[in-house]
């Protein structure tokens, strides 16, 4: 039996399990709040002792399991929270920064496409006999698969 218990403790803890434990703690707190609101003397006192004991056990289990949970939070977010700032604002600023970078790259991509088309026109004007080759190159580029970069579609 001790072997099973050891194996169970060494198994990786899932986020769902910790989430369920957090919900249990919230439920325990709600029950304590309800019991204190409807306090009716010694019977309620015994119930409160039982509920608080259960809460302590739930918090102890949550603390142990949560400390072994494999999480990957960027250190920048932890620093942001340590400074007393809202992590939602960090996320919004990060998304805005990525969008700004995407717009910049899209602008560069559009400029290169414009340059390609202008170059193709100039080549066909200067060397009319290469018109077929230029059209083939442009068709190959039009049929090229697209690549996703930060949520934006660009030609390969």
VENQUIVEN-V403579 format. One record per helix or strand. SS is the DSSP state (H for helix, E for strand). FROM is the first residue (numbers start at 1). LEN is the number of residues. Records with the same first field share a line. If there is no record, write none. Layout:
BEGIN
SS: FROM-LEN, FROM-LEN
END
This chain:
BEGIN
H: 2-9, 15-23, 42-27, 75-8, 87-40, 128-16
E: 146-4, 152-4
END
